[in-house]
Amino acid sequence: NVPVGSSLAYLIACPMESLIGLDAAMKAARVELAKFYGPPTETNFGGGLLSGDQTECEQAATAFAEAACQIALNPI
């Protein structure tokens, strides 16, 4: 149900990183969750498709990447 011409952000990461990253992405930008890939998937990853304006999708993708990298740099 994504309108034609809308931008999509395809965000995939390891299970924990994907959930925390999606949370950060959706808080950082005005985007909607178009599809959720709940971990563990067939590839043991998780993530989702976010829809919105291109600028908002880029902000969401940046927030997702930063959150995933922060977890990788500071494992528990």
Secondary structure as GFF3:
##gff-version 3
##sequence-region A 1 76
A	DSSP	beta_strand	7	13	.	.	.	ID=ss1
A	DSSP	alpha_helix	15	28	.	.	.	ID=ss2
A	DSSP	beta_strand	32	37	.	.	.	ID=ss3
A	DSSP	beta_strand	46	52	.	.	.	ID=ss4
A	DSSP	alpha_helix	54	73	.	.	.	ID=ss5
###
